[in-house]
Structures are given as C-alpha cells and as structure tokens.
Amino acid sequence: MSNRINPADIGMLNKINDKLGNTGSTGKVSSDPAHSTKEVRKQAAGSDTVELTSSAKLLERLEKTLAGLPEINSGRVDAVRTAIERGDYVIDSDKIAAALLRTDRELGD
C-alpha cells in the first residue's frame, strides 16, 4: 500500500534536479504513479522493504546540498552594511523586478 501526500510539481522537481547536476542515479522525476511505485510493489510481495520514489530521492539530495551551505553570507552582509552606512547602497528596482519576473517564469513553466 502506498500513499501520496501533497504531490509535488514534477516540472519544478526536474528543474531542481537539473540545477543539482543530477550526479545521483535518480534520473528524471516521473509523474506516473505506477512508475514511481513499481519497484515497491515488486519488493513488497516477499519482504518488508522501502524504496524511495525519484521525487523523494531528489528532495533528499536537495536537503543535503542546502545543509552544506552557510545560512548567512557574512561577507555579503558586511558589504551591504558598510554601503548603507556610507550612503552608497542603491536599490535597483528594475533589477529586482526583472529577477522576480524571471523567477516567476522559471517556476511557472
């Protein structure tokens, strides 16, 4: 028996997989429930085993990658703080808007 809890957007997961470099054996994430649980059904007949779906494997890799990154880029924080104190910090609203639109397009595909 398998349960699907809050299925993730397959397109988004494949984009994340591509960004991570797909160094593991997970391959592309499939939206076919039969494909993602095929191995589990095959093994469930004779033993108690668990096989993670490709989505779960990808999310696990992403979590490990993010865990290795620092939470705060201290050098960048110090540079921005200094620029603000000197009055040199300029907010480029066009650049921010362009980045937001680009992110929306990338996630919306």
C-alpha positions in Angstrom: 0.0 0.0 0.0 1.3 3.5 -0.8 0.0 6.9 0.0 0.6 10.1 -2.0 0.8 13.1 0.3 0.8 16.5 -1.3 2.2 15.5 -4.7 4.9 18.0 -5.8 5.0 19.7 -9.2 7.0 17.3 -11.4 8.3 20.1 -13.6 9.7 22.0 -10.7 11.4 18.9 -9.3 13.0 18.2 -12.6 14.4 21.8 -12.7 15.8 21.4 -9.3 17.3 18.0 -10.3 19.0 19.7 -13.3 20.3 22.5 -11.1 21.9 20.0 -8.7 23.7 18.4 -11.6 21.9 15.0 -11.4 25.0 13.2 -10.1 23.0 10.5 -8.4 21.1 7.7 -10.0 17.7 9.3 -9.6 17.2 10.5 -13.2 14.1 12.5 -14.1 11.2 12.6 -11.8 8.2 10.8 -13.1 4.6 11.9 -12.8 3.4 8.3 -13.4 2.3 6.8 -10.1 2.8 3.3 -11.5 6.4 4.1 -12.4 7.2 5.6 -9.0 5.8 2.7 -7.0 6.6 -0.2 -9.4 9.7 -1.2 -7.5 7.9 -1.0 -4.2 5.2 -3.3 -5.4 7.7 -5.8 -6.8 9.6 -6.0 -3.5 6.5 -5.9 -1.2 5.4 -9.3 -2.2 8.1 -11.1 -0.2 9.7 -8.8 2.2 9.4 -5.6 4.2 11.4 -3.0 2.3 11.1 0.6 1.4 12.0 2.1 -1.9 12.0 5.9 -2.2 10.4 7.5 -5.2 12.6 9.5 -7.5 10.9 12.7 -6.1 11.8 11.7 -2.6 15.4 10.9 -3.6 15.7 14.3 -5.3 14.4 16.1 -2.3 16.8 14.2 -0.1 19.7 15.3 -2.3 18.5 18.9 -2.2 18.3 18.9 1.5 21.8 17.6 1.8 23.1 20.2 -0.6 21.4 23.0 1.2 22.6 21.7 4.6 26.2 22.2 3.5 25.7 25.9 2.6 26.1 28.6 5.2 22.9 30.1 6.4 24.3 33.7 6.2 26.9 35.0 3.8 28.8 37.1 6.3 30.9 38.8 3.7 27.9 40.0 1.7 26.1 41.2 4.9 29.2 43.2 5.9 29.5 44.7 2.4 25.9 45.8 2.4 26.1 47.1 5.9 29.1 49.2 5.0 27.5 50.5 1.9 24.4 51.6 3.8 26.5 53.3 6.5 28.4 55.3 3.8 25.2 56.1 1.9 26.4 54.2 -1.2 23.7 51.5 -1.1 21.5 51.9 -4.1 18.3 49.8 -4.6 17.9 49.0 -8.3 14.1 48.4 -8.6 14.4 47.4 -12.3 16.9 44.7 -11.5 14.7 43.4 -8.6 11.6 43.4 -10.8 13.4 41.6 -13.6 14.7 38.9 -11.2 11.2 38.4 -9.8 9.7 38.0 -13.3 12.5 35.6 -14.3 11.9 33.5 -11.2 8.1 33.5 -11.8 8.7 32.4 -15.4 11.1 29.6 -14.4 8.8 28.3 -11.7 5.6 28.7 -13.9 6.8 26.5 -16.7 
